[in-house]
């Protein structure tokens, strides 16, 4: 389960960075914040 959460968080953060590079600043920040909240390291909404 931890690996799945880590994988989802990594995909969200990478998608957020790509969105910021493409010019969608708000959407990119939202994706990065959600990725950090879902991720098992540090802050996680599931623990």
KOLLONU-850338 format. One record per residue: residue number from 1; residue in three letters; x, y, z of N, C-alpha, C in turn. Coordinates in steps of 0.02 Angstrom, whole numbers, plus 50000, padded with zeros to 5 digits. Each point is the difference from the previous one (the first is absolute). Example, Ala and Ser with C-alpha at 12.3 -4.5 7.8 and 13.67 -1.06 7.14 Angstrom:
<rs>
<r><n>1</n><res>ALA</res><n_X>50660</n_X><n_Y>49716</n_Y><n_Z>50390</n_Z><ca_X>49955</ca_X><ca_Y>50059</ca_Y><ca_Z>50000</ca_Z><c_X>50045</c_X><c_Y>50060</c_Y><c_Z>50000</c_Z></r>
<r><n>2</n><res>SER</res><n_X>49982</n_X><n_Y>50053</n_Y><n_Z>49964</n_Z><ca_X>50042</ca_X><ca_Y>50059</ca_Y><ca_Z>50003</ca_Z><c_X>49961</c_X><c_Y>50055</c_Y><c_Z>50037</c_Z></r>
</rs>
This chain:
<rs>
<r><n>1</n><res>UNK</res><n_X>50041</n_X><n_Y>49940</n_Y><n_Z>50000</n_Z><ca_X>49959</ca_X><ca_Y>50060</ca_Y><ca_Z>50000</ca_Z><c_X>50043</c_X><c_Y>50063</c_Y><c_Z>50000</c_Z></r>
<r><n>2</n><res>UNK</res><n_X>50056</n_X><n_Y>49998</n_Y><n_Z>50037</n_Z><ca_X>50043</ca_X><ca_Y>50058</ca_Y><ca_Z>50003</ca_Z><c_X>50030</c_X><c_Y>50015</c_Y><c_Z>49931</c_Z></r>
<r><n>3</n><res>UNK</res><n_X>50018</n_X><n_Y>49948</n_Y><n_Z>49963</n_Z><ca_X>50028</ca_X><ca_Y>50010</ca_Y><ca_Z>49934</ca_Z><c_X>49949</c_X><c_Y>50031</c_Y><c_Z>49953</c_Z></r>
<r><n>4</n><res>UNK</res><n_X>49938</n_X><n_Y>49979</n_Y><n_Z>50005</n_Z><ca_X>49948</ca_X><ca_Y>50027</ca_Y><ca_Z>49957</ca_Z><c_X>49989</c_X><c_Y>50074</c_Y><c_Z>50015</c_Z></r>
<r><n>5</n><res>UNK</res><n_X>49999</n_X><n_Y>50019</n_Y><n_Z>50064</n_Z><ca_X>49992</ca_X><ca_Y>50070</ca_Y><ca_Z>50019</ca_Z><c_X>50059</c_X><c_Y>50041</c_Y><c_Z>49976</c_Z></r>
<r><n>6</n><res>UNK</res><n_X>50061</n_X><n_Y>49972</n_Y><n_Z>50007</n_Z><ca_X>50060</ca_X><ca_Y>50035</ca_Y><ca_Z>49978</ca_Z><c_X>49998</c_X><c_Y>50011</c_Y><c_Z>49924</c_Z></r>
<r><n>7</n><res>UNK</res><n_X>49978</n_X><n_Y>49949</n_Y><n_Z>49964</n_Z><ca_X>49996</ca_X><ca_Y>50005</ca_Y><ca_Z>49927</ca_Z><c_X>49948</c_X><c_Y>50052</c_Y><c_Z>49978</c_Z></r>
<r><n>8</n><res>UNK</res><n_X>49942</n_X><n_Y>50000</n_Y><n_Z>50031</n_Z><ca_X>49949</ca_X><ca_Y>50050</ca_Y><ca_Z>49984</ca_Z><c_X>50025</c_X><c_Y>50070</c_Y><c_Z>50015</c_Z></r>
<r><n>9</n><res>UNK</res><n_X>50033</n_X><n_Y>50008</n_Y><n_Z>50058</n_Z><ca_X>50027</ca_X><ca_Y>50066</ca_Y><ca_Z>50019</ca_Z><c_X>50052</c_X><c_Y>50023</c_Y><c_Z>49949</c_Z></r>
<r><n>10</n><res>UNK</res><n_X>50044</n_X><n_Y>49955</n_Y><n_Z>49979</n_Z><ca_X>50051</ca_X><ca_Y>50018</ca_Y><ca_Z>49951</ca_Z><c_X>49969</c_X><c_Y>50021</c_Y><c_Z>49934</c_Z></r>
<r><n>11</n><res>UNK</res><n_X>49950</n_X><n_Y>49964</n_Y><n_Z>49977</n_Z><ca_X>49966</ca_X><ca_Y>50018</ca_Y><ca_Z>49938</ca_Z><c_X>49966</c_X><c_Y>50068</c_Y><c_Z>50005</c_Z></r>
<r><n>12</n><res>UNK</res><n_X>49968</n_X><n_Y>50013</n_Y><n_Z>50057</n_Z><ca_X>49967</ca_X><ca_Y>50065</ca_Y><ca_Z>50009</ca_Z><c_X>50050</c_X><c_Y>50057</c_Y><c_Z>50000</c_Z></r>
<r><n>13</n><res>UNK</res><n_X>50056</n_X><n_Y>49992</n_Y><n_Z>50035</n_Z><ca_X>50050</ca_X><ca_Y>50053</ca_Y><ca_Z>50003</ca_Z><c_X>50031</c_X><c_Y>50012</c_Y><c_Z>49931</c_Z></r>
<r><n>14</n><res>UNK</res><n_X>50016</n_X><n_Y>49946</n_Y><n_Z>49965</n_Z><ca_X>50029</ca_X><ca_Y>50008</ca_Y><ca_Z>49932</ca_Z><c_X>49949</c_X><c_Y>50034</c_Y><c_Z>49954</c_Z></r>
<r><n>15</n><res>UNK</res><n_X>49937</n_X><n_Y>49980</n_Y><n_Z>50005</n_Z><ca_X>49948</ca_X><ca_Y>50032</ca_Y><ca_Z>49959</ca_Z><c_X>49993</c_X><c_Y>50074</c_Y><c_Z>50017</c_Z></r>
<r><n>16</n><res>UNK</res><n_X>50007</n_X><n_Y>50016</n_Y><n_Z>50064</n_Z><ca_X>49997</ca_X><ca_Y>50070</ca_Y><ca_Z>50021</ca_Z><c_X>50057</c_X><c_Y>50041</c_Y><c_Z>49972</c_Z></r>
<r><n>17</n><res>UNK</res><n_X>50060</n_X><n_Y>49972</n_Y><n_Z>50000</n_Z><ca_X>50058</ca_X><ca_Y>50035</ca_Y><ca_Z>49972</ca_Z><c_X>49991</c_X><c_Y>50010</c_Y><c_Z>49925</c_Z></r>
<r><n>18</n><res>UNK</res><n_X>49976</n_X><n_Y>49949</n_Y><n_Z>49965</n_Z><ca_X>49988</ca_X><ca_Y>50006</ca_Y><ca_Z>49928</ca_Z><c_X>49946</c_X><c_Y>50053</c_Y><c_Z>49987</c_Z></r>
<r><n>19</n><res>UNK</res><n_X>49949</n_X><n_Y>50003</n_Y><n_Z>50041</n_Z><ca_X>49947</ca_X><ca_Y>50050</ca_Y><ca_Z>49991</ca_Z><c_X>50028</c_X><c_Y>50071</c_Y><c_Z>50009</c_Z></r>
<r><n>20</n><res>UNK</res><n_X>50043</n_X><n_Y>50008</n_Y><n_Z>50050</n_Z><ca_X>50030</ca_X><ca_Y>50066</ca_Y><ca_Z>50011</ca_Z><c_X>50043</c_X><c_Y>50021</c_Y><c_Z>49940</c_Z></r>
<r><n>21</n><res>UNK</res><n_X>50038</n_X><n_Y>49952</n_Y><n_Z>49974</n_Z><ca_X>50043</ca_X><ca_Y>50015</ca_Y><ca_Z>49942</ca_Z><c_X>49957</c_X><c_Y>50019</c_Y><c_Z>49940</c_Z></r>
<r><n>22</n><res>UNK</res><n_X>49942</n_X><n_Y>49968</n_Y><n_Z>49992</n_Z><ca_X>49956</ca_X><ca_Y>50015</ca_Y><ca_Z>49943</ca_Z><c_X>49960</c_X><c_Y>50065</c_Y><c_Z>50010</c_Z></r>
<r><n>23</n><res>UNK</res><n_X>50002</n_X><n_Y>50029</n_Y><n_Z>50060</n_Z><ca_X>49967</ca_X><ca_Y>50063</ca_Y><ca_Z>50011</ca_Z><c_X>49939</c_X><c_Y>49998</c_Y><c_Z>50045</c_Z></r>
<r><n>24</n><res>UNK</res><n_X>49979</n_X><n_Y>49941</n_Y><n_Z>50020</n_Z><ca_X>49942</ca_X><ca_Y>49994</ca_Y><ca_Z>50045</ca_Z><c_X>50024</c_X><c_Y>50002</c_Y><c_Z>50072</c_Z></r>
<r><n>25</n><res>UNK</res><n_X>50018</n_X><n_Y>50059</n_Y><n_Z>50024</n_Z><ca_X>50031</ca_X><ca_Y>50008</ca_Y><ca_Z>50066</ca_Z><c_X>49954</c_X><c_Y>49975</c_Y><c_Z>50056</c_Z></r>
<r><n>26</n><res>UNK</res><n_X>49938</n_X><n_Y>50021</n_Y><n_Z>50000</n_Z><ca_X>49954</ca_X><ca_Y>49981</ca_Y><ca_Z>50054</ca_Z><c_X>49989</c_X><c_Y>49925</c_Y><c_Z>50003</c_Z></r>
<r><n>27</n><res>UNK</res><n_X>49987</n_X><n_Y>49970</n_Y><n_Z>49942</n_Z><ca_X>49988</ca_X><ca_Y>49927</ca_Y><ca_Z>49998</ca_Z><c_X>50063</c_X><c_Y>49963</c_Y><c_Z>50021</c_Z></r>
<r><n>28</n><res>UNK</res><n_X>50059</n_X><n_Y>50024</n_Y><n_Z>49980</n_Z><ca_X>50062</ca_X><ca_Y>49968</ca_Y><ca_Z>50020</ca_Z><c_X>50011</c_X><c_Y>50002</c_Y><c_Z>50074</c_Z></r>
<r><n>29</n><res>UNK</res><n_X>49986</n_X><n_Y>50057</n_Y><n_Z>50031</n_Z><ca_X>50008</ca_X><ca_Y>50006</ca_Y><ca_Z>50073</ca_Z><c_X>49951</c_X><c_Y>49954</c_Y><c_Z>50036</c_Z></r>
<r><n>30</n><res>UNK</res><n_X>49939</n_X><n_Y>49996</n_Y><n_Z>49976</n_Z><ca_X>49950</ca_X><ca_Y>49955</ca_Y><ca_Z>50030</ca_Z><c_X>50024</c_X><c_Y>49928</c_Y><c_Z>49997</c_Z></r>
<r><n>31</n><res>UNK</res><n_X>50025</n_X><n_Y>49978</n_Y><n_Z>49943</n_Z><ca_X>50023</ca_X><ca_Y>49931</ca_Y><ca_Z>49992</ca_Z><c_X>50059</c_X><c_Y>49985</c_Y><c_Z>50047</c_Z></r>
<r><n>32</n><res>UNK</res><n_X>50046</n_X><n_Y>50048</n_Y><n_Z>50006</n_Z><ca_X>50058</ca_X><ca_Y>49989</ca_Y><ca_Z>50043</ca_Z><c_X>49978</c_X><c_Y>49995</c_Y><c_Z>50073</c_Z></r>
<r><n>33</n><res>UNK</res><n_X>49955</n_X><n_Y>50044</n_Y><n_Z>50022</n_Z><ca_X>49976</ca_X><ca_Y>49998</ca_Y><ca_Z>50069</ca_Z><c_X>49963</c_X><c_Y>49935</c_Y><c_Z>50014</c_Z></r>
<r><n>34</n><res>UNK</res><n_X>49958</n_X><n_Y>49979</n_Y><n_Z>49954</n_Z><ca_X>49964</ca_X><ca_Y>49936</ca_Y><ca_Z>50010</ca_Z><c_X>50048</c_X><c_Y>49942</c_Y><c_Z>50001</c_Z></r>
<r><n>35</n><res>UNK</res><n_X>50051</n_X><n_Y>50002</n_Y><n_Z>49957</n_Z><ca_X>50051</ca_X><ca_Y>49947</ca_Y><ca_Z>50001</ca_Z><c_X>50037</c_X><c_Y>49997</c_Y><c_Z>50066</c_Z></r>
<r><n>36</n><res>UNK</res><n_X>50015</n_X><n_Y>50057</n_Y><n_Z>50029</n_Z><ca_X>50034</ca_X><ca_Y>50000</ca_Y><ca_Z>50065</ca_Z><c_X>49954</c_X><c_Y>49976</c_Y><c_Z>50056</c_Z></r>
<r><n>37</n><res>UNK</res><n_X>49936</n_X><n_Y>50013</n_Y><n_Z>49994</n_Z><ca_X>49953</ca_X><ca_Y>49976</ca_Y><ca_Z>50052</ca_Z><c_X>49988</c_X><c_Y>49925</c_Y><c_Z>49995</c_Z></r>
<r><n>38</n><res>UNK</res><n_X>50000</n_X><n_Y>49974</n_Y><n_Z>49940</n_Z><ca_X>49987</ca_X><ca_Y>49928</ca_Y><ca_Z>49990</ca_Z><c_X>50062</c_X><c_Y>49958</c_Y><c_Z>50016</c_Z></r>
<r><n>39</n><res>UNK</res><n_X>50058</n_X><n_Y>50027</n_Y><n_Z>49988</n_Z><ca_X>50063</ca_X><ca_Y>49963</ca_Y><ca_Z>50007</ca_Z><c_X>50011</c_X><c_Y>49973</c_Y><c_Z>50070</c_Z></r>
<r><n>40</n><res>UNK</res><n_X>50029</n_X><n_Y>49941</n_Y><n_Z>50005</n_Z><ca_X>50012</ca_X><ca_Y>49968</ca_Y><ca_Z>50065</ca_Z><c_X>50056</c_X><c_Y>50034</c_Y><c_Z>50040</c_Z></r>
<r><n>41</n><res>UNK</res><n_X>50044</n_X><n_Y>50035</n_Y><n_Z>49967</n_Z><ca_X>50054</ca_X><ca_Y>50034</ca_Y><ca_Z>50036</ca_Z><c_X>49978</c_X><c_Y>50068</c_Y><c_Z>50024</c_Z></r>
<r><n>42</n><res>UNK</res><n_X>50018</n_X><n_Y>50017</n_Y><n_Z>50062</n_Z><ca_X>49982</ca_X><ca_Y>50066</ca_Y><ca_Z>50026</ca_Z><c_X>49927</c_X><c_Y>50003</c_Y><c_Z>50018</c_Z></r>
<r><n>43</n><res>UNK</res><n_X>49962</n_X><n_Y>50042</n_Y><n_Z>49967</n_Z><ca_X>49929</ca_X><ca_Y>50010</ca_Y><ca_Z>50015</ca_Z><c_X>49959</c_X><c_Y>49954</c_Y><c_Z>49956</c_Z></r>
<r><n>44</n><res>UNK</res><n_X>49954</n_X><n_Y>49963</n_Y><n_Z>50029</n_Z><ca_X>49956</ca_X><ca_Y>49957</ca_Y><ca_Z>49962</ca_Z><c_X>49930</c_X><c_Y>50003</c_Y><c_Z>50029</c_Z></r>
<r><n>45</n><res>UNK</res><n_X>49950</n_X><n_Y>50008</n_Y><n_Z>49957</n_Z><ca_X>49931</ca_X><ca_Y>50004</ca_Y><ca_Z>50023</ca_Z><c_X>49973</c_X><c_Y>49932</c_Y><c_Z>50020</c_Z></r>
<r><n>46</n><res>UNK</res><n_X>50037</n_X><n_Y>49946</n_Y><n_Z>49985</n_Z><ca_X>49975</ca_X><ca_Y>49933</ca_Y><ca_Z>50015</ca_Z><c_X>50030</c_X><c_Y>49971</c_Y><c_Z>50063</c_Z></r>
<r><n>47</n><res>UNK</res><n_X>50040</n_X><n_Y>50038</n_Y><n_Z>50038</n_Z><ca_X>50029</ca_X><ca_Y>49972</ca_Y><ca_Z>50061</ca_Z><c_X>49974</c_X><c_Y>50036</c_Y><c_Z>50061</c_Z></r>
</rs>
